[in-house]
Amino acid sequence: VSPSYGKSGCSSLLYHDAYAKYYHHTKNYQNALVHMDSALIYMQQSKSALTEYAKQLSRKADILLEIGQYAEALPLYEKSNHIQDSLTAAISAKQLEEIKEIYHLNQLVWERGKLRNRVQTSILLSLGIILILCIGYMFRINLIRKALKISEKETHKATRQTEEANEKRYDTMRYNRCGRSG
């Protein structure tokens, strides 16, 4: 029972509802209808208990059906069904809106994830290219060092050969000078 009936309204509603059910069960249909109408008045004053109001209308229609008042029961069934359908439609619309919001939030999260993945892929690709360039640079430096060592060895060898040739020439010149002078 909704708390919006107020304390006295809530207790009166419960009182009339209980008596309506009791009289209905004991087949005292006139008293059941009187208490049912009183319960409906309390429910109608509270707009927040529409589901219970629709159920109460349906129970009143059941009583009318049992006593053979079909013409009076039919509009109550129709009104009860209309209220329940309206509530179901409102709930469905609200759930649909919530589903749409969740879908849009999921789309945003997904798009954000895609963007993050693109950024990460770009960073990894850039780092990969930099790494390849560094490896190529290091390889080139290594080749240059090897070529420099070979060149240094050849220069050192050529310098030694030149020095040896100069010594031979110097010795020959010395020999030639010494041999002529002597």
C-alpha positions as a LaTeX table, in Angstrom:
\begin{tabular}{lrrr}
\hline
Residue & $x$ (\AA) & $y$ (\AA) & $z$ (\AA) \\
\hline
Val1 & 0.00 & 0.00 & 0.00 \\
Ser2 & 1.33 & 3.38 & $-0.95$ \\
Pro3 & 2.31 & 5.70 & 1.90 \\
Ser4 & 0.72 & 8.62 & 0.06 \\
Tyr5 & $-2.72$ & 7.75 & 1.45 \\
Gly6 & $-1.78$ & 9.26 & 4.80 \\
Lys7 & $-2.09$ & 7.37 & 8.09 \\
Ser8 & $-5.86$ & 7.64 & 8.37 \\
Gly9 & $-6.36$ & 7.04 & 4.64 \\
Cys10 & $-4.10$ & 4.00 & 4.74 \\
Ser11 & $-5.88$ & 2.44 & 7.69 \\
Ser12 & $-9.30$ & 3.22 & 6.17 \\
Leu13 & $-8.20$ & 1.75 & 2.87 \\
Leu14 & $-6.95$ & $-1.40$ & 4.56 \\
Tyr15 & $-10.18$ & $-1.61$ & 6.58 \\
His16 & $-12.43$ & $-1.30$ & 3.51 \\
Asp17 & $-10.25$ & $-3.60$ & 1.41 \\
Ala18 & $-10.24$ & $-6.29$ & 4.08 \\
Tyr19 & $-14.02$ & $-6.08$ & 4.56 \\
Ala20 & $-14.60$ & $-6.11$ & 0.80 \\
Lys21 & $-12.55$ & $-9.32$ & 0.51 \\
Tyr22 & $-14.31$ & $-10.84$ & 3.53 \\
Tyr23 & $-17.81$ & $-10.05$ & 2.25 \\
His24 & $-16.86$ & $-11.27$ & $-1.23$ \\
His25 & $-15.61$ & $-14.54$ & 0.25 \\
Thr26 & $-18.82$ & $-14.96$ & 2.30 \\
Lys27 & $-20.85$ & $-14.10$ & $-0.84$ \\
Asn28 & $-22.37$ & $-11.01$ & 0.79 \\
Tyr29 & $-21.96$ & $-9.12$ & $-2.49$ \\
Gln30 & $-23.80$ & $-5.90$ & $-1.57$ \\
Asn31 & $-21.58$ & $-5.22$ & 1.48 \\
Ala32 & $-18.53$ & $-6.27$ & $-0.55$ \\
Leu33 & $-19.45$ & $-3.67$ & $-3.21$ \\
Val34 & $-19.99$ & $-0.94$ & $-0.59$ \\
His35 & $-16.57$ & $-1.52$ & 0.97 \\
Met36 & $-15.01$ & $-1.95$ & $-2.49$ \\
Asp37 & $-16.38$ & 1.49 & $-3.52$ \\
Ser38 & $-14.98$ & 3.06 & $-0.32$ \\
Ala39 & $-11.56$ & 1.51 & $-0.99$ \\
Leu40 & $-11.71$ & 2.77 & $-4.57$ \\
Ile41 & $-12.45$ & 6.31 & $-3.37$ \\
Tyr42 & $-9.33$ & 6.28 & $-1.16$ \\
Met43 & $-7.25$ & 4.86 & $-4.00$ \\
Gln44 & $-8.59$ & 7.36 & $-6.51$ \\
Gln45 & $-7.48$ & 10.22 & $-4.26$ \\
Ser46 & $-3.91$ & 8.92 & $-4.46$ \\
Lys47 & $-2.54$ & 9.10 & $-7.98$ \\
Ser48 & 0.52 & 7.04 & $-7.02$ \\
Ala49 & $-1.44$ & 3.79 & $-6.51$ \\
Leu50 & $-2.73$ & 3.35 & $-10.04$ \\
Thr51 & $-1.77$ & $-0.31$ & $-10.23$ \\
Glu52 & $-3.66$ & $-1.13$ & $-7.05$ \\
Tyr53 & $-6.59$ & 1.00 & $-8.23$ \\
Ala54 & $-6.74$ & $-0.98$ & $-11.48$ \\
Lys55 & $-6.63$ & $-4.27$ & $-9.57$ \\
Gln56 & $-9.40$ & $-3.07$ & $-7.24$ \\
Leu57 & $-11.53$ & $-2.11$ & $-10.26$ \\
Ser58 & $-10.99$ & $-5.59$ & $-11.66$ \\
Arg59 & $-12.00$ & $-7.18$ & $-8.33$ \\
Lys60 & $-15.17$ & $-5.05$ & $-8.27$ \\
Ala61 & $-15.92$ & $-6.17$ & $-11.83$ \\
Asp62 & $-15.43$ & $-9.78$ & $-10.69$ \\
Ile63 & $-18.05$ & $-9.27$ & $-7.97$ \\
Leu64 & $-20.45$ & $-7.67$ & $-10.44$ \\
Leu65 & $-19.87$ & $-10.55$ & $-12.83$ \\
Glu66 & $-20.65$ & $-13.07$ & $-10.10$ \\
Ile67 & $-23.98$ & $-11.40$ & $-9.36$ \\
Gly68 & $-24.84$ & $-11.23$ & $-13.04$ \\
Gln69 & $-24.42$ & $-7.48$ & $-13.63$ \\
Tyr70 & $-22.44$ & $-7.92$ & $-16.84$ \\
Ala71 & $-23.20$ & $-4.47$ & $-18.28$ \\
Glu72 & $-21.73$ & $-2.76$ & $-15.20$ \\
Ala73 & $-18.72$ & $-5.17$ & $-15.00$ \\
Leu74 & $-17.59$ & $-4.63$ & $-18.59$ \\
Pro75 & $-16.69$ & $-0.89$ & $-18.29$ \\
Leu76 & $-14.80$ & $-1.61$ & $-15.07$ \\
Tyr77 & $-12.76$ & $-4.34$ & $-16.79$ \\
Glu78 & $-12.11$ & $-1.98$ & $-19.70$ \\
Lys79 & $-11.04$ & 0.85 & $-17.37$ \\
Ser80 & $-8.81$ & $-1.53$ & $-15.37$ \\
Asn81 & $-7.21$ & $-2.86$ & $-18.55$ \\
His82 & $-6.75$ & 0.67 & $-19.90$ \\
Ile83 & $-4.99$ & 1.78 & $-16.70$ \\
Gln84 & $-2.78$ & $-1.31$ & $-16.64$ \\
Asp85 & $-1.97$ & $-0.92$ & $-20.34$ \\
Ser86 & $-1.11$ & 2.75 & $-19.82$ \\
Leu87 & 1.16 & 1.88 & $-16.91$ \\
Thr88 & 2.79 & $-0.91$ & $-18.90$ \\
Ala89 & 3.33 & 1.45 & $-21.84$ \\
Ala90 & 4.81 & 4.12 & $-19.57$ \\
Ile91 & 7.11 & 1.58 & $-17.92$ \\
Ser92 & 8.11 & 0.18 & $-21.31$ \\
Ala93 & 8.82 & 3.66 & $-22.65$ \\
Lys94 & 10.94 & 4.46 & $-19.60$ \\
Gln95 & 12.83 & 1.18 & $-19.93$ \\
Leu96 & 13.36 & 1.85 & $-23.63$ \\
Glu97 & 14.79 & 5.28 & $-22.83$ \\
Glu98 & 17.09 & 3.73 & $-20.23$ \\
Ile99 & 18.21 & 1.12 & $-22.76$ \\
Lys100 & 18.87 & 3.87 & $-25.31$ \\
Glu101 & 20.90 & 5.83 & $-22.75$ \\
Ile102 & 22.90 & 2.73 & $-21.87$ \\
Tyr103 & 23.42 & 2.02 & $-25.58$ \\
His104 & 24.64 & 5.57 & $-26.19$ \\
Leu105 & 26.93 & 5.39 & $-23.17$ \\
Asn106 & 28.29 & 2.08 & $-24.45$ \\
Gln107 & 28.81 & 3.66 & $-27.87$ \\
Leu108 & 30.74 & 6.54 & $-26.28$ \\
Val109 & 32.86 & 4.15 & $-24.25$ \\
Trp110 & 33.48 & 2.05 & $-27.35$ \\
Glu111 & 34.43 & 5.12 & $-29.42$ \\
Arg112 & 36.72 & 6.28 & $-26.62$ \\
Gly113 & 38.30 & 2.83 & $-26.56$ \\
Lys114 & 38.77 & 2.92 & $-30.34$ \\
Leu115 & 40.41 & 6.34 & $-30.07$ \\
Arg116 & 42.66 & 5.11 & $-27.26$ \\
Asn117 & 43.59 & 2.07 & $-29.36$ \\
Arg118 & 44.43 & 4.31 & $-32.32$ \\
Val119 & 46.60 & 6.53 & $-30.16$ \\
Gln120 & 48.34 & 3.50 & $-28.64$ \\
Thr121 & 48.83 & 1.97 & $-32.10$ \\
Ser122 & 50.28 & 5.25 & $-33.38$ \\
Ile123 & 52.63 & 5.48 & $-30.42$ \\
Leu124 & 53.74 & 1.86 & $-30.83$ \\
Leu125 & 54.21 & 2.35 & $-34.58$ \\
Ser126 & 56.26 & 5.51 & $-33.95$ \\
Leu127 & 58.36 & 3.74 & $-31.34$ \\
Gly128 & 58.84 & 0.82 & $-33.75$ \\
Ile129 & 60.01 & 3.16 & $-36.51$ \\
Ile130 & 62.35 & 4.95 & $-34.09$ \\
Leu131 & 63.69 & 1.61 & $-32.91$ \\
Ile132 & 64.28 & 0.46 & $-36.50$ \\
Leu133 & 66.05 & 3.75 & $-37.28$ \\
Cys134 & 68.19 & 3.39 & $-34.13$ \\
Ile135 & 69.10 & $-0.18$ & $-35.04$ \\
Gly136 & 69.94 & 0.94 & $-38.58$ \\
Tyr137 & 72.00 & 3.82 & $-37.20$ \\
Met138 & 73.84 & 1.51 & $-34.80$ \\
Phe139 & 74.46 & $-0.96$ & $-37.63$ \\
Arg140 & 75.82 & 1.86 & $-39.79$ \\
Ile141 & 78.05 & 3.09 & $-36.97$ \\
Asn142 & 79.31 & $-0.46$ & $-36.49$ \\
Leu143 & 80.09 & $-0.73$ & $-40.22$ \\
Ile144 & 81.88 & 2.61 & $-40.13$ \\
Arg145 & 83.93 & 1.48 & $-37.09$ \\
Lys146 & 84.91 & $-1.72$ & $-38.85$ \\
Ala147 & 85.83 & 0.20 & $-41.99$ \\
Leu148 & 87.74 & 2.68 & $-39.85$ \\
Lys149 & 89.66 & $-0.14$ & $-38.11$ \\
Ile150 & 90.48 & $-1.72$ & $-41.48$ \\
Ser151 & 91.52 & 1.67 & $-42.81$ \\
Glu152 & 93.58 & 2.31 & $-39.67$ \\
Lys153 & 95.30 & $-1.08$ & $-40.05$ \\
Glu154 & 96.00 & $-0.36$ & $-43.71$ \\
Thr155 & 97.26 & 3.12 & $-42.86$ \\
His156 & 99.42 & 1.69 & $-40.10$ \\
Lys157 & 100.68 & $-1.01$ & $-42.50$ \\
Ala158 & 101.35 & 1.59 & $-45.23$ \\
Thr159 & 103.12 & 3.83 & $-42.71$ \\
Arg160 & 105.31 & 0.92 & $-41.58$ \\
Gln161 & 106.06 & 0.00 & $-45.19$ \\
Thr162 & 106.90 & 3.61 & $-45.95$ \\
Glu163 & 109.12 & 3.83 & $-42.91$ \\
Glu164 & 110.84 & 0.57 & $-43.88$ \\
Ala165 & 111.30 & 1.83 & $-47.44$ \\
Asn166 & 112.64 & 5.13 & $-46.13$ \\
Glu167 & 115.04 & 3.26 & $-43.86$ \\
Lys168 & 116.24 & 1.15 & $-46.76$ \\
Arg169 & 116.65 & 4.21 & $-48.89$ \\
Tyr170 & 118.42 & 5.98 & $-46.03$ \\
Asp171 & 120.66 & 2.96 & $-45.52$ \\
Thr172 & 121.34 & 2.78 & $-49.23$ \\
Met173 & 122.14 & 6.46 & $-49.33$ \\
Arg174 & 124.36 & 6.12 & $-46.32$ \\
Tyr175 & 126.06 & 3.13 & $-47.84$ \\
Asn176 & 126.54 & 4.98 & $-51.06$ \\
Arg177 & 128.01 & 7.97 & $-49.25$ \\
Cys178 & 130.15 & 5.94 & $-47.05$ \\
Gly179 & 131.31 & 3.67 & $-49.84$ \\
Arg180 & 132.34 & 6.58 & $-52.08$ \\
Ser181 & 134.05 & 8.49 & $-49.39$ \\
Gly182 & 136.04 & 5.71 & $-48.19$ \\
\hline
\end{tabular}
